[in-house]
């Protein structure tokens, strides 16, 4: 059950490696401006926010969507943004560097194809645990910490992606579940917390992947009659370059289902009324 007028802010992967700043591994155009807008919203309306949830993409170098997992016949790793298909693996164009993972890798890509959300895309190593790139973008981090001090509350941080055997775009569940890792299953704790809110403001990176995956999973859980409670801040999220079409399709899908898609300025009356 939601609490009347309760407002939560959900920020997806607001980390240095996704920002369009120097040394970022996987920069998203305008991401730093997106996150500065979120920081401004917290500074201005933090007294109206009952909870803030922040997801953190959290990887190690060896990961099924990183170059070091794969090799071609000459032993070369795939360049970033290579798409690996079932046919690529069956024809031997790409094989797992760890031979014991070959059979699993094929079954994994088959499972992705069957689900139909994303193909296996090889990303640059990013958001490595403990690295600068894993850290929250500094202007936003300052706003989050100040909110905690003034409101006497803690930000709810949600790490995801540390299992090397599966992708974890959504903060709710991995793309392919690992039966040996409960952390890849539905994050019931986060879902239960979001259910308490009358309004959930959503921002972060990237609109084409982790934002889309997370919001779709939350929407599935809440059901159609509750989707008006989700507010996607359209000026606080952008797509990975080359995947803008995924973001556009996601926005249209959410509008059709009843998710409110507003700019941060347009969302201010919701905060003023809470």
Beta strands, then each sheet from edge to edge (+ up, - down):
strand 1: 7-12
strand 2: 51-57
strand 3: 70-71
strand 4: 83-84
strand 5: 95-96
strand 6: 120-121
strand 7: 156-160
strand 8: 199-204
strand 9: 230-233
strand 10: 260-262
sheet 1: 7+ 2+ 1+ 8+ 9+ 10+
sheet 2: 3+ 5-
sheet 3: 4+ 6-
end
